[in-house]
């Protein structure tokens, strides 16, 4: 049972991070991830392969970043870590695959970079399943602390 004090102790930042997680993950999943997953064979013929890994592996990595990672983010589990493959995929798409795109043509991708970049910096917030899991599982707690420490600004820099 969730007590009312749980909700009253959350800050507007926690609610904003929840909004970013749910909406960003849903957009990426619905617009890019699920179509790739559901039309796998068709997508094999369409996907660009900027690193020469082969269409199959490239598509599998894209599906990982656009289906599995948004699900983790939506639930607030390893949010910072799950943001990295998404940001990598988006930046590869913008810089290597579609360098000819104007800002207007790539605006959806740039907005997703902003959303998932904010989640990389801000984390999941307190309204997240990962918040509850870190209290129970040592591994989750260590991974969360590692990324929080890595993202902290260095003094004297």
C-alpha positions, -999 to +999 in steps of 0.1 A: +000+000+000+013+035-009+009+061+018-001+096+010+031+109+026+050+091-003+033+114-028+035+145-008+073+142-002+080+142-039+092+175-054+081+191-087+115+178-101+104+142-093+072+147-112+090+164-141+114+134-144+085+110-143+069+130-172+101+130-192+106+093-186+071+082-196+066+105-226+101+102-240+101+064-237+066+061-252+075+083-281+107+064-289+091+031-284+060+038-305+076+058-333+108+039-338+111+008-316+079-012-321+078-006-359+113-020-361+105-050-339+072-058-356+085-054-392+119-069-386+124-085-421+113-053-439+135-031-416+166-053-425+164-039-460+161-003-449+185+001-420+218+020-425+250+003-413+275+031-406+300+008-388+299-021-412+285-045-385+259-060-409+223-052-412+211-079-388+234-069-359+228-032-365+190-037-364+193-058-333+213-031-316+188-004-327+159-025-313+178-029-280+182+009-278+146+017-290+126-011-273+144-025-243+160+008-230+128+028-232+110+002-212+137+004-185+135+042-185+097+042-183+098+021-152+127+041-138+151+012-137+188+020-145+176+051-162+210+068-166+226+036-180+196+029-203+198+065-217+234+059-231+225+035-259+196+057-269+218+088-270+245+070-289+220+057-315+204+092-319+238+109-323+250+083-348+218+088-368+222+126-368+259+128-374+268+097-395+236+084-412+218+117-419+244+145-419+225+162-447+195+168-424+188+204-416+179+213-380+142+212-391+145+178-407+162+163-376+142+182-350+125+150-336+158+133-331+173+165-315+143+167-292+149+131-281+185+139-275+174+167-252+149+145-234+173+115-229+202+138-222+181+154-194+174+119-180+211+110-182+218+140-160+188+140-138+182+102-134+148+087-127+138+108-097+120+094-067+089+083-086+106+052-101+107+015-096+145+017-096+143+038-065+126+010-047+148-017-061+180+001-050+168-004-014+164-041-019+192-052-043+228-043-037+237-046-074+211-019-083+224+003-055+260+000-066+252+007-103+231+037-094+258+052-071+285+046-098+266+066-124+256+093-100+293+097-090+304+096-127+279+124-135+289+146-106+308+178-115+345+176-106+358+204-083+385+225-098+375+218-134 
